[in-house]
Amino acid sequence: LSPEITELPDYNKISFKDNPPIPLEEVLPDAPPQALQLLTRFLVYPSRERVRAAQALLHPYFFTPPLPAHHSELPVPQRGGRNARQGPQHQRDFHVERPVEESVVDPEWVAPYVVRG
């Protein structure tokens, strides 16, 4: 479990006067309401109350127009030359030719949103 903010070792080293938060709508005026709602769920402390990545991927923001690009439409990074570092192998490899529902951690999470046609 992560400590409460007041229990962090450097909590009392710096103090700031109380300022009301700037609404995210003012910081990101062009962002749709669902994007702001999702962002708000990420900006939470303590971390155990923050939205998890798997939950965030199911947020309505990702299922309303404009829809995210299918992974096959995104540029694929090219590996460097022979001196490039080899990164760790992922448990689930990524293939752009496979449907998106096969590329997520648990395909059942997106099953209700997959449009067959």
C-alpha positions, -999 to 999 in steps of 0.1 A, spaced: 0 0 0 12 35 -8 15 59 21 -8 88 25 6 121 11 13 135 46 34 104 54 58 109 25 93 118 37 95 152 19 59 163 25 68 190 50 99 203 33 81 227 10 48 245 16 27 264 -8 -2 287 -1 -36 273 -7 -48 279 -43 -80 267 -58 -74 242 -85 -76 254 -121 -105 235 -137 -93 211 -164 -118 226 -187 -97 258 -186 -64 240 -189 -76 219 -219 -104 239 -234 -106 218 -266 -108 184 -248 -142 166 -248 -159 161 -215 -152 123 -215 -114 130 -220 -114 154 -190 -133 128 -169 -107 101 -178 -78 125 -171 -93 133 -137 -94 96 -129 -56 94 -135 -48 125 -114 -56 108 -81 -36 103 -50 -33 78 -33 -25 55 -62 -48 27 -50 -77 50 -58 -64 59 -92 -80 43 -123 -60 12 -134 -49 10 -170 -72 -20 -178 -101 0 -165 -91 32 -183 -90 13 -216 -127 6 -212 -136 42 -205 -164 56 -228 -138 81 -241 -123 53 -263 -157 42 -277 -171 75 -288 -163 94 -320 -137 102 -331 -127 66 -325 -91 57 -319 -72 45 -350 -70 7 -354 -35 -4 -345 -29 -15 -382 -33 22 -392 -5 34 -368 31 36 -379 52 7 -367 86 17 -352 115 1 -369 142 -16 -349 176 0 -351 207 -14 -367 229 -42 -354 240 -21 -324 204 -15 -312 196 -28 -277 173 -57 -276 144 -49 -253 126 -74 -231 103 -99 -248 67 -92 -241 44 -119 -229 20 -112 -257 35 -102 -290 19 -74 -311 8 -80 -347 -7 -53 -368 -24 -77 -391 -45 -92 -362 -78 -77 -351 -76 -53 -322 -96 -76 -300 -68 -101 -302 -41 -76 -292 -55 -66 -258 -47 -83 -225 -81 -98 -222 -102 -99 -254 -134 -103 -233 -130 -67 -221 -136 -53 -256 -160 -80 -269 -191 -59 -262 -177 -31 -283 -164 -50 -313 -184 -43 -344 -185 -73 -368 -193 -66 -404 
